[in-house]
């Protein structure tokens, strides 16, 4: 009996990045790169999955104001999940009231699993 997967498919790893957290303010795009190559440009509600080789990787995430980098080590067959959140913080609304725009802070969290959020827009494609 076989599972329908080839050995090479089982040896690959996956990364899923979602932007569906309820605390996300839904403003600004979030740019995600894996090992220096574009992974996704995300709007609120997006979810993107990509297959990659096991081993060390660098995930870079930014919203043009705040930049984050996460070093990860993926095992064969591992599926790593990350949640990105553009959120308000100190001065966001005060500056927006005066200047028309304010700082938007960025959180990146590694999660144990993915649960679809209230945005309801699931863009779950595998980019190779």
N, C-alpha and C positions, 0 to 999 in steps of 0.2 A: 504494500500500500504506500502510495506517495502523496505528498502534500501539494504537488503541483508547482513547487518552487525549485528552481535550479540552485546549485551550490553557490553560484556567484550572486544570486539575489539574496540569499540568506547571509552572505558575508558583508553586504552593504549596510550602511547605517542611514537613518533618516533624521531630519530636523524639521520641526513644525514651529512656526512663529504665528501667534494669534494676537489680534488687536480687538478684543471684544469685552474687555473688563468694564463693568458698570461705572467705575470711577474715571474712566477715560473721558476727557471733555470733548472729544470728537473734532478737535481743531488740529490743523497742520498735518502734513503727511509725515510718515516715519519711513526712513530709508534704511534698508537692511542689506549688508554685504557679508558674504562668507568667503574667507580667504582672499579678500581683495576683489571679488567678482560680485556683481549685483545679484542679490537674492530676491528682493521685492521692494516696491514702493507701496506702502500700506496706508489705506484710509481706514477710518473706524469701521469695524465689522469684518475686516479681511482676515483670512487664515491662509497661510501658504506652507506647503510641505515640499521638501526637496530631498532627494536621495544623494548620498555622498559616500566617499570611502571612509572606512574606520580610521581612527588615528587622531592626531591633534589638529584642531581647527581654531580659527579666529573669527568670531562673529562680531561685526561692528554695526552699531545701531545709532542713528541720529535723527533729530528733527530740525536740523539746521542751526539750532541754538545749543543744544546739549548733545554731547557725544559720549557713547559708552562702548567699551570693548570687553568681550567675554572670551576667555580662552577655555576651550572644552576639549576633552579627550573622549572620542566615541568608540565604543566596542562594536565588533561585528554583530549585526542584527539589532543594535540599540536604536531606540526612537526617542530623541531628546525633544522636550516641549518647552517653549519659551512664551511668555506673555509680555507684550510691550504696552506701555500706558503713557499717553500724553496727559499730564494732569496739571491742575492749577496749583499754585503755591504762594509763598509770600510775595505780595505785590501784583499778582496776576490781574485781579479785577480792578484794583485801584489805578494801576497804570493804564489798563484798557479804558477806564472811564475818562482819564485825562488825555491820553495819547491816541486812543483808538486801538491799541494793541498792548499786550503785556507778555511777560515771560511765561513760557509753557515748559514745564519740567518733564523729564523722561525717566521712567522706571523700566527696567528689564528684569524679569524674574524667571528663573528656571522652575518649572512646575513638574509635578509627577505625572500629570495627565491633562488632557484638554477637555473642557466642558464648554459647549457652545453657549455663548452669552446672549443677552437680550437683543443684540443688534440684528440677529436673524439673517444676516448676509454672510453666507459661508462660501468663501472663495478657496476651496481646498483642492488645489491642483498640484501636481508633482512636476516641478521644473527639473529637467536633467541637463 
